[in-house]
Amino acid sequence: MATKVNKVSKYVVPALIAGIMLTASGCSGGGGEQGKSGGGATAEGGSQPVKRSEPVELVIHTNNGGTPESFDANYGNRIRQKFPDYKITYIQSKAGSTLQDLLATGQRVDILFQTDSYYFELAQGSKLEFDMTDLAKKHGVDLNAFEPRIIEGLKASGGGKLYALPVSNMIQVMYYNKSIFDKFGVPYPKDGMNWDEVQELGKKLDREDGGVSYIGFTASPAHILGNNQYSIPYVDAKTDKPTFLDSTWNKLFETYLLTPGKTEGYQKFVTGKKKLPYRLEFTDTPMLGMFVFNSSFPFSIPNINDINWDLVALPTFKEKPKVGSQSMPVVFGMTSMAKDKDEAMEVIKYLGSEEFQMPEAKKGNMPVLTSAAVRKAFAQDTPFKDKNWGALYYNEIAPSVPKNPYLLSVEKVLTPYVQQVIEGKKDVNTALREAQEQAEKTIADAKLKNK
């Protein structure tokens, strides 16, 4: 087993790590709009900025708690190799060095990074957001080279301004355990299925055999709801009001959670374990036939190859054919207090270039570019190169909802209601109504606290 852990752990995807760690907030910081030196772009997306008489130091921070070693492995080593004249300083978020702590002591932070949901809370919550539109144009950043839905989403979250650029991406896909399908003689799922078809497939796997209660299907509630195919947000970005009274939520709950949760095996698990089936039920105690989760999932689980698995595109709604989930990109953005903005722009540009993206794609980091060559290279340097990675691009990415500063707080309000509904303790209408009321109070309290 140790061999497998060592073999796979080097493919851990920074996007998954960034998306599940704790957030931090801070206080305000200020800075000028222009950098102090110029930089020239090359066709490969890298650059050779004009050398300066004074050294350039770029201070980089995220609130995901990642260690300096993980930062260097994922970003730092390659940035330093590309820009040997720059001093790249990464400050880990921990007690005494959260963003709030750093700003309180006068520590400058030049670049922030996180998944997009966390990024806007991090940057805007500390009033450090900076519109990179002009600098991106000046440095020859080709926004058309990126997956358009990601750029559209970032601009929507920034009110039309470009506060960050994507570096890696995640979407929702459906994994399946081939051995369970083979055991019961059920055909494998395939790309292009709709939710009704998957639910019928799941029922065929829901049975007791050899003392094991098999479950046909489940999804990660937070990920599938938060990145839903109808692109309805938890919070309306214009009004700061929760949206749970919208009937779309009833449909999403019914499709993603309630219908698969009605099967005998699912109910037996939930009532016995007092939790929903999740990742461990797919990998460690294999009893789960199909599991919807992040596209980065296999590269962060050392024992994934203990089961015979593959993946297909996220099932779709009949009225929304070929529309998959929203994206969950890791983004890098310059702060308003950045000292050397041109140099910071060159680093961010490099991280989104094909030069950086190609080897990352080969390691299993979903690229943010539309380049066919980069997409084709996905996972080719991993033990999983022969899996159905075309599933990542089978559907269109759903439009991203504008990220609201209260999004994550409201998500925490909704999460407990999911299990209550599946256990039958509350009907979905009552749960959504109570979630709406609680979320409204959460937002009101947050606004009062920030006055």
Beta strands, then each sheet from edge to edge (+ up, - down):
strand 1: 56-61
strand 2: 86-91
strand 3: 111-115
strand 4: 165-168
strand 5: 172-177
strand 6: 208-209
strand 7: 212-213
strand 8: 215-219
strand 9: 235-236
strand 10: 241-242
strand 11: 288-294
strand 12: 309-313
strand 13: 330-334
sheet 1: 2+ 1+ 3+ 13- 4+
sheet 2: 8+ 11+ 5- 12+
sheet 3: 6+ 7-
sheet 4: 9+ 10-
end
